[in-house]
């Protein structure tokens, strides 16, 4: 705190949590501990960069006044986050009952014999406050079930459990041979049924040939031989 005979200023250094492309504000408090009306005026070395509200005013006896300084959004960050901007607070005793409309430039002119005080304020940039890390919902991959508290105060465990990806891939690879075996078994059963059907037809033809006195045609013997070889391959 800077304490003068007219006004005390807090803080002495204006700190801005610097962020690109964002307006940032900070405030200072002016305290009048005298029994006089004290006028003030705020100046800056970079008026296009800052907006001061109010930049002039009157602090009543034994009262305080808050001044807000807003820095315009910046497109580039300064080197080493250093700021050379400065503010100058001028104060002077005003006439009793004075208001902002009564403030004139001559009031802060020391050559006019007025009691004028000046206070220089530095500007600094600070890192913006980091928001707290949000609590992740759900359990981690492969972790144990998440516990929760029900309305009656008892502890429950979440029914759903996250299955590790490695386990899922291994399970899928294990199922592939089983599916192939089931498919081959189905084809083997179908071939056996076809063989039995052909065998029955061949037996019927053999009986009809015996009745007619003719032997079994050679083509049927070849077919039966091929089917036997195919069935033996599928059984393996």
ZADO-1210 file (C-alpha; in nm, 4 decimals, padded with zeros to 6 digits):
<atoms>
<atom x="00.0000" y="00.0000" z="00.0000" code="UNK" pos="1"/>
<atom x="00.1214" y="00.3502" z="-00.0895" code="UNK" pos="2"/>
<atom x="00.0221" y="00.5994" z="00.1762" code="UNK" pos="3"/>
<atom x="00.0194" y="00.9724" z="00.1004" code="UNK" pos="4"/>
<atom x="-00.1182" y="01.2625" z="00.2971" code="UNK" pos="5"/>
<atom x="-00.4346" y="01.2671" z="00.0843" code="UNK" pos="6"/>
<atom x="-00.5062" y="00.9151" z="-00.0464" code="UNK" pos="7"/>
<atom x="-00.3677" y="00.5684" z="00.0159" code="UNK" pos="8"/>
<atom x="-00.3541" y="00.3333" z="-00.2865" code="UNK" pos="9"/>
<atom x="-00.3781" y="-00.0426" z="-00.2840" code="UNK" pos="10"/>
<atom x="-00.2145" y="-00.2229" z="-00.4578" code="UNK" pos="11"/>
<atom x="00.0941" y="-00.0309" z="-00.5712" code="UNK" pos="12"/>
<atom x="00.1469" y="-00.2705" z="-00.8642" code="UNK" pos="13"/>
<atom x="-00.1288" y="-00.3598" z="-01.1103" code="UNK" pos="14"/>
<atom x="-00.1160" y="-00.7319" z="-01.1894" code="UNK" pos="15"/>
<atom x="-00.2900" y="-00.8756" z="-01.4962" code="UNK" pos="16"/>
<atom x="-00.3312" y="-01.2536" z="-01.5478" code="UNK" pos="17"/>
<atom x="-00.2185" y="-01.2356" z="-01.9107" code="UNK" pos="18"/>
<atom x="-00.4089" y="-01.4286" z="-02.1782" code="UNK" pos="19"/>
<atom x="-00.3948" y="-01.3730" z="-02.5534" code="UNK" pos="20"/>
<atom x="-00.7018" y="-01.2277" z="-02.7267" code="UNK" pos="21"/>
<atom x="-00.8842" y="-01.1664" z="-02.4005" code="UNK" pos="22"/>
<atom x="-00.9706" y="-00.8507" z="-02.2068" code="UNK" pos="23"/>
<atom x="-00.8294" y="-00.8584" z="-01.8542" code="UNK" pos="24"/>
<atom x="-00.9203" y="-00.6329" z="-01.5615" code="UNK" pos="25"/>
<atom x="-00.7770" y="-00.5530" z="-01.2234" code="UNK" pos="26"/>
<atom x="-00.8786" y="-00.2981" z="-00.9612" code="UNK" pos="27"/>
<atom x="-00.7212" y="-00.0634" z="-00.7107" code="UNK" pos="28"/>
<atom x="-00.8735" y="00.0951" z="-00.4052" code="UNK" pos="29"/>
<atom x="-00.8322" y="00.4618" z="-00.3108" code="UNK" pos="30"/>
<atom x="-00.8836" y="00.5474" z="00.0560" code="UNK" pos="31"/>
<atom x="-00.9340" y="00.9003" z="00.1870" code="UNK" pos="32"/>
<atom x="-00.8463" y="00.9249" z="00.5550" code="UNK" pos="33"/>
<atom x="-00.8742" y="01.3035" z="00.5685" code="UNK" pos="34"/>
<atom x="-01.1683" y="01.5312" z="00.6390" code="UNK" pos="35"/>
<atom x="-01.1385" y="01.6944" z="00.2974" code="UNK" pos="36"/>
<atom x="-01.2830" y="01.6128" z="-00.0407" code="UNK" pos="37"/>
<atom x="-00.9958" y="01.4713" z="-00.2485" code="UNK" pos="38"/>
<atom x="-00.9995" y="01.4732" z="-00.6266" code="UNK" pos="39"/>
<atom x="-00.7989" y="01.2197" z="-00.8285" code="UNK" pos="40"/>
<atom x="-00.6946" y="01.1623" z="-01.1870" code="UNK" pos="41"/>
<atom x="-00.5385" y="00.8485" z="-01.3400" code="UNK" pos="42"/>
<atom x="-00.2968" y="00.8685" z="-01.6344" code="UNK" pos="43"/>
<atom x="-00.1097" y="00.5950" z="-01.8221" code="UNK" pos="44"/>
<atom x="00.1866" y="00.5800" z="-02.0588" code="UNK" pos="45"/>
<atom x="-00.0204" y="00.3649" z="-02.3006" code="UNK" pos="46"/>
<atom x="-00.3760" y="00.5074" z="-02.3144" code="UNK" pos="47"/>
<atom x="-00.4784" y="00.3022" z="-02.6234" code="UNK" pos="48"/>
<atom x="-00.4054" y="-00.0210" z="-02.4407" code="UNK" pos="49"/>
<atom x="-00.5948" y="00.0469" z="-02.1144" code="UNK" pos="50"/>
<atom x="-00.9368" y="00.1667" z="-02.0132" code="UNK" pos="51"/>
<atom x="-00.9706" y="00.3232" z="-01.6639" code="UNK" pos="52"/>
<atom x="-01.3118" y="00.3593" z="-01.4995" code="UNK" pos="53"/>
<atom x="-01.3405" y="00.6096" z="-01.3451" code="UNK" pos="54"/>
<atom x="-01.0287" y="00.7897" z="-01.4572" code="UNK" pos="55"/>
<atom x="-01.1247" y="01.1010" z="-01.2567" code="UNK" pos="56"/>
<atom x="-01.3380" y="01.1450" z="-00.9484" code="UNK" pos="57"/>
<atom x="-01.3766" y="01.2741" z="-00.5948" code="UNK" pos="58"/>
<atom x="-01.3273" y="01.0623" z="-00.2828" code="UNK" pos="59"/>
<atom x="-01.5393" y="01.1810" z="00.0081" code="UNK" pos="60"/>
<atom x="-01.3852" y="01.2303" z="00.3538" code="UNK" pos="61"/>
<atom x="-01.3035" y="00.9026" z="00.5312" code="UNK" pos="62"/>
<atom x="-01.4328" y="00.7024" z="00.2334" code="UNK" pos="63"/>
<atom x="-01.2982" y="00.4707" z="-00.0342" code="UNK" pos="64"/>
<atom x="-01.3330" y="00.4508" z="-00.4118" code="UNK" pos="65"/>
<atom x="-01.2671" y="00.1515" z="-00.6395" code="UNK" pos="66"/>
<atom x="-01.1029" y="00.2079" z="-00.9775" code="UNK" pos="67"/>
<atom x="-01.1106" y="-00.0650" z="-01.2470" code="UNK" pos="68"/>
<atom x="-00.8328" y="-00.0867" z="-01.5054" code="UNK" pos="69"/>
<atom x="-00.9072" y="-00.3004" z="-01.8132" code="UNK" pos="70"/>
<atom x="-00.6375" y="-00.4092" z="-02.0560" code="UNK" pos="71"/>
<atom x="-00.7563" y="-00.4575" z="-02.4131" code="UNK" pos="72"/>
<atom x="-00.7183" y="-00.7987" z="-02.5774" code="UNK" pos="73"/>
<atom x="-00.3604" y="-00.8523" z="-02.6961" code="UNK" pos="74"/>
<atom x="-00.2666" y="-01.0389" z="-03.0148" code="UNK" pos="75"/>
<atom x="00.0931" y="-01.1101" z="-02.9118" code="UNK" pos="76"/>
<atom x="00.2617" y="-01.1948" z="-02.5833" code="UNK" pos="77"/>
<atom x="00.5450" y="-00.9627" z="-02.4711" code="UNK" pos="78"/>
<atom x="00.8994" y="-01.0954" z="-02.4521" code="UNK" pos="79"/>
<atom x="00.9747" y="-01.2595" z="-02.1164" code="UNK" pos="80"/>
<atom x="00.6259" y="-01.1513" z="-02.0027" code="UNK" pos="81"/>
<atom x="00.7677" y="-00.8124" z="-01.9024" code="UNK" pos="82"/>
<atom x="00.5573" y="-00.4962" z="-01.9180" code="UNK" pos="83"/>
<atom x="00.6999" y="-00.1438" z="-01.9251" code="UNK" pos="84"/>
<atom x="00.3645" y="00.0344" z="-01.8962" code="UNK" pos="85"/>
<atom x="00.3085" y="00.2621" z="-01.5966" code="UNK" pos="86"/>
<atom x="00.0229" y="00.4527" z="-01.4349" code="UNK" pos="87"/>
<atom x="00.0292" y="00.7878" z="-01.2575" code="UNK" pos="88"/>
<atom x="-00.2257" y="00.8737" z="-00.9896" code="UNK" pos="89"/>
<atom x="-00.2591" y="01.2445" z="-00.9186" code="UNK" pos="90"/>
<atom x="-00.4526" y="01.3684" z="-00.6144" code="UNK" pos="91"/>
<atom x="-00.5451" y="01.7154" z="-00.4927" code="UNK" pos="92"/>
<atom x="-00.7641" y="01.8734" z="-00.2294" code="UNK" pos="93"/>
<atom x="-01.1006" y="01.9794" z="-00.3704" code="UNK" pos="94"/>
<atom x="-01.3480" y="02.2289" z="-00.2357" code="UNK" pos="95"/>
<atom x="-01.6135" y="02.1002" z="00.0087" code="UNK" pos="96"/>
<atom x="-01.9046" y="01.9374" z="-00.1735" code="UNK" pos="97"/>
<atom x="-01.7077" y="01.9092" z="-00.5011" code="UNK" pos="98"/>
<atom x="-01.8120" y="01.6512" z="-00.7601" code="UNK" pos="99"/>
<atom x="-01.6537" y="01.5061" z="-01.0724" code="UNK" pos="100"/>
<atom x="-01.7952" y="01.7936" z="-01.2783" code="UNK" pos="101"/>
<atom x="-01.5914" y="02.0380" z="-01.0684" code="UNK" pos="102"/>
<atom x="-01.2567" y="01.8758" z="-01.1556" code="UNK" pos="103"/>
<atom x="-01.0425" y="02.0848" z="-01.3905" code="UNK" pos="104"/>
<atom x="-00.6850" y="02.0394" z="-01.5194" code="UNK" pos="105"/>
<atom x="-00.5740" y="02.3410" z="-01.3147" code="UNK" pos="106"/>
<atom x="-00.6678" y="02.1540" z="-00.9957" code="UNK" pos="107"/>
<atom x="-00.3668" y="01.9188" z="-01.0451" code="UNK" pos="108"/>
<atom x="-00.1257" y="02.2015" z="-01.1366" code="UNK" pos="109"/>
<atom x="00.1332" y="02.2479" z="-00.8641" code="UNK" pos="110"/>
<atom x="00.2283" y="02.5891" z="-00.9982" code="UNK" pos="111"/>
<atom x="-00.1180" y="02.7138" z="-00.9035" code="UNK" pos="112"/>
<atom x="-00.0317" y="02.6580" z="-00.5397" code="UNK" pos="113"/>
<atom x="-00.2590" y="02.3555" z="-00.4977" code="UNK" pos="114"/>
<atom x="-00.1653" y="02.0638" z="-00.2739" code="UNK" pos="115"/>
<atom x="-00.0976" y="01.7919" z="-00.5310" code="UNK" pos="116"/>
<atom x="00.0395" y="01.4422" z="-00.4706" code="UNK" pos="117"/>
<atom x="00.1528" y="01.1903" z="-00.7306" code="UNK" pos="118"/>
<atom x="00.1859" y="00.8119" z="-00.7053" code="UNK" pos="119"/>
<atom x="00.3415" y="00.5943" z="-00.9758" code="UNK" pos="120"/>
<atom x="00.2029" y="00.2423" z="-01.0290" code="UNK" pos="121"/>
<atom x="00.3844" y="-00.0369" z="-01.2106" code="UNK" pos="122"/>
<atom x="00.2234" y="-00.3023" z="-01.4318" code="UNK" pos="123"/>
<atom x="00.3131" y="-00.6711" z="-01.4318" code="UNK" pos="124"/>
<atom x="00.1824" y="-00.9851" z="-01.5992" code="UNK" pos="125"/>
<atom x="00.1137" y="-01.3047" z="-01.4068" code="UNK" pos="126"/>
<atom x="00.0211" y="-01.6532" z="-01.5214" code="UNK" pos="127"/>
<atom x="-00.3556" y="-01.7125" z="-01.5246" code="UNK" pos="128"/>
<atom x="-00.4960" y="-01.9383" z="-01.2557" code="UNK" pos="129"/>
<atom x="-00.5301" y="-02.2991" z="-01.3722" code="UNK" pos="130"/>
<atom x="-00.8761" y="-02.4565" z="-01.3302" code="UNK" pos="131"/>
<atom x="-00.8939" y="-02.7662" z="-01.1080" code="UNK" pos="132"/>
<atom x="-00.8633" y="-03.1004" z="-01.2843" code="UNK" pos="133"/>
<atom x="-01.2074" y="-03.2521" z="-01.3426" code="UNK" pos="134"/>
<atom x="-01.2861" y="-03.5835" z="-01.1748" code="UNK" pos="135"/>
<atom x="-01.2988" y="-03.8526" z="-01.4379" code="UNK" pos="136"/>
<atom x="-01.6196" y="-04.0500" z="-01.4479" code="UNK" pos="137"/>
<atom x="-01.6002" y="-04.4237" z="-01.4960" code="UNK" pos="138"/>
<atom x="-01.3145" y="-04.6576" z="-01.4214" code="UNK" pos="139"/>
<atom x="-00.9845" y="-04.6740" z="-01.6055" code="UNK" pos="140"/>
<atom x="-00.9295" y="-04.9449" z="-01.8648" code="UNK" pos="141"/>
<atom x="-00.8548" y="-05.2630" z="-01.6822" code="UNK" pos="142"/>
<atom x="-00.9176" y="-05.1119" z="-01.3380" code="UNK" pos="143"/>
<atom x="-01.1482" y="-05.2375" z="-01.0694" code="UNK" pos="144"/>
<atom x="-01.5195" y="-05.1394" z="-01.0647" code="UNK" pos="145"/>
<atom x="-01.5994" y="-04.7907" z="-00.9345" code="UNK" pos="146"/>
<atom x="-01.7768" y="-04.7731" z="-00.6031" code="UNK" pos="147"/>
<atom x="-02.0718" y="-04.5395" z="-00.5479" code="UNK" pos="148"/>
<atom x="-02.2881" y="-04.4456" z="-00.2512" code="UNK" pos="149"/>
<atom x="-02.6605" y="-04.5014" z="-00.2772" code="UNK" pos="150"/>
<atom x="-02.9311" y="-04.2847" z="-00.1232" code="UNK" pos="151"/>
<atom x="-02.9511" y="-04.4967" z="00.1922" code="UNK" pos="152"/>
<atom x="-02.5759" y="-04.4570" z="00.2529" code="UNK" pos="153"/>
<atom x="-02.4695" y="-04.8072" z="00.1465" code="UNK" pos="154"/>
<atom x="-02.1799" y="-04.8567" z="-00.0882" code="UNK" pos="155"/>
<atom x="-02.2527" y="-05.0163" z="-00.4238" code="UNK" pos="156"/>
<atom x="-02.0209" y="-05.1328" z="-00.6954" code="UNK" pos="157"/>
<atom x="-02.0857" y="-05.0426" z="-01.0549" code="UNK" pos="158"/>
<atom x="-02.2185" y="-05.3434" z="-01.2397" code="UNK" pos="159"/>
<atom x="-02.0491" y="-05.2697" z="-01.5686" code="UNK" pos="160"/>
<atom x="-01.6787" y="-05.3452" z="-01.5844" code="UNK" pos="161"/>
<atom x="-01.4515" y="-05.2295" z="-01.8625" code="UNK" pos="162"/>
<atom x="-01.2971" y="-05.5344" z="-02.0353" code="UNK" pos="163"/>
<atom x="-00.9319" y="-05.4898" z="-02.1376" code="UNK" pos="164"/>
<atom x="-00.8802" y="-05.4633" z="-02.5128" code="UNK" pos="165"/>
<atom x="-00.6022" y="-05.7244" z="-02.5125" code="UNK" pos="166"/>
<atom x="-00.8356" y="-05.9769" z="-02.3523" code="UNK" pos="167"/>
<atom x="-01.1052" y="-05.9097" z="-02.6142" code="UNK" pos="168"/>
<atom x="-00.8647" y="-05.9541" z="-02.9049" code="UNK" pos="169"/>
<atom x="-00.7270" y="-06.2772" z="-02.7557" code="UNK" pos="170"/>
<atom x="-01.0801" y="-06.4080" z="-02.7044" code="UNK" pos="171"/>
<atom x="-01.1699" y="-06.3336" z="-03.0666" code="UNK" pos="172"/>
<atom x="-00.8581" y="-06.5155" z="-03.1918" code="UNK" pos="173"/>
<atom x="-00.9515" y="-06.8185" z="-02.9801" code="UNK" pos="174"/>
<atom x="-01.2977" y="-06.8328" z="-03.1353" code="UNK" pos="175"/>
<atom x="-01.1682" y="-06.8425" z="-03.4959" code="UNK" pos="176"/>
<atom x="-01.0452" y="-07.2092" z="-03.4926" code="UNK" pos="177"/>
<atom x="-01.3684" y="-07.3201" z="-03.3222" code="UNK" pos="178"/>
<atom x="-01.5776" y="-07.1600" z="-03.5945" code="UNK" pos="179"/>
<atom x="-01.3636" y="-07.3266" z="-03.8650" code="UNK" pos="180"/>
<atom x="-01.3946" y="-07.6693" z="-03.6990" code="UNK" pos="181"/>
<atom x="-01.7717" y="-07.6314" z="-03.6705" code="UNK" pos="182"/>
<atom x="-01.7923" y="-07.5417" z="-04.0393" code="UNK" pos="183"/>
<atom x="-01.5797" y="-07.8422" z="-04.1452" code="UNK" pos="184"/>
<atom x="-01.7876" y="-08.0732" z="-03.9237" code="UNK" pos="185"/>
<atom x="-02.1053" y="-07.9507" z="-04.0903" code="UNK" pos="186"/>
<atom x="-01.9566" y="-08.0125" z="-04.4370" code="UNK" pos="187"/>
<atom x="-01.8427" y="-08.3607" z="-04.3316" code="UNK" pos="188"/>
<atom x="-02.1921" y="-08.4508" z="-04.2079" code="UNK" pos="189"/>
<atom x="-02.3424" y="-08.3254" z="-04.5329" code="UNK" pos="190"/>
<atom x="-02.0961" y="-08.5397" z="-04.7345" code="UNK" pos="191"/>
<atom x="-02.1801" y="-08.8464" z="-04.5261" code="UNK" pos="192"/>
<atom x="-02.5504" y="-08.7918" z="-04.5921" code="UNK" pos="193"/>
<atom x="-02.4848" y="-08.7642" z="-04.9656" code="UNK" pos="194"/>
<atom x="-02.2713" y="-09.0802" z="-04.9537" code="UNK" pos="195"/>
<atom x="-02.5424" y="-09.2734" z="-04.7730" code="UNK" pos="196"/>
<atom x="-02.8004" y="-09.1523" z="-05.0234" code="UNK" pos="197"/>
<atom x="-02.5871" y="-09.2626" z="-05.3190" code="UNK" pos="198"/>
<atom x="-02.5106" y="-09.5922" z="-05.1500" code="UNK" pos="199"/>
<atom x="-02.8797" y="-09.6597" z="-05.1124" code="UNK" pos="200"/>
<atom x="-02.9414" y="-09.5783" z="-05.4803" code="UNK" pos="201"/>
<atom x="-02.6508" y="-09.8035" z="-05.5819" code="UNK" pos="202"/>
<atom x="-02.7869" y="-10.0846" z="-05.3703" code="UNK" pos="203"/>
<atom x="-03.1235" y="-10.0400" z="-05.5393" code="UNK" pos="204"/>
<atom x="-02.9616" y="-10.0565" z="-05.8822" code="UNK" pos="205"/>
<atom x="-02.7668" y="-10.3682" z="-05.7828" code="UNK" pos="206"/>
<atom x="-03.0853" y="-10.5432" z="-05.6803" code="UNK" pos="207"/>
<atom x="-03.2566" y="-10.4453" z="-06.0024" code="UNK" pos="208"/>
<atom x="-02.9530" y="-10.5741" z="-06.1978" code="UNK" pos="209"/>
<atom x="-02.9661" y="-10.9107" z="-06.0208" code="UNK" pos="210"/>
<atom x="-03.3310" y="-10.9446" z="-06.1102" code="UNK" pos="211"/>
<atom x="-03.2599" y="-10.8651" z="-06.4753" code="UNK" pos="212"/>
<atom x="-02.9466" y="-11.0849" z="-06.4867" code="UNK" pos="213"/>
<atom x="-02.7071" y="-10.7929" z="-06.5594" code="UNK" pos="214"/>
<atom x="-02.3969" y="-10.6954" z="-06.3527" code="UNK" pos="215"/>
<atom x="-02.3249" y="-10.3607" z="-06.1896" code="UNK" pos="216"/>
<atom x="-02.2126" y="-10.0963" z="-06.4436" code="UNK" pos="217"/>
<atom x="-01.8505" y="-09.9938" z="-06.4083" code="UNK" pos="218"/>
<atom x="-01.9445" y="-09.6232" z="-06.3772" code="UNK" pos="219"/>
<atom x="-02.1190" y="-09.6840" z="-06.0462" code="UNK" pos="220"/>
<atom x="-01.8171" y="-09.8664" z="-05.9121" code="UNK" pos="221"/>
<atom x="-01.5961" y="-09.5659" z="-05.9963" code="UNK" pos="222"/>
<atom x="-01.8414" y="-09.3235" z="-05.8300" code="UNK" pos="223"/>
<atom x="-01.8484" y="-09.5309" z="-05.5130" code="UNK" pos="224"/>
<atom x="-01.4685" y="-09.5374" z="-05.5045" code="UNK" pos="225"/>
<atom x="-01.4376" y="-09.1595" z="-05.5401" code="UNK" pos="226"/>
<atom x="-01.6970" y="-09.0979" z="-05.2709" code="UNK" pos="227"/>
<atom x="-01.5108" y="-09.3297" z="-05.0378" code="UNK" pos="228"/>
<atom x="-01.1854" y="-09.1385" z="-05.0915" code="UNK" pos="229"/>
<atom x="-01.3613" y="-08.8019" z="-05.0323" code="UNK" pos="230"/>
<atom x="-01.5293" y="-08.9262" z="-04.7170" code="UNK" pos="231"/>
<atom x="-01.1994" y="-09.0581" z="-04.5828" code="UNK" pos="232"/>
<atom x="-01.0373" y="-08.7128" z="-04.6400" code="UNK" pos="233"/>
<atom x="-01.3187" y="-08.5269" z="-04.4609" code="UNK" pos="234"/>
<atom x="-01.3127" y="-08.7659" z="-04.1656" code="UNK" pos="235"/>
<atom x="-00.9421" y="-08.6897" z="-04.1131" code="UNK" pos="236"/>
</atoms>
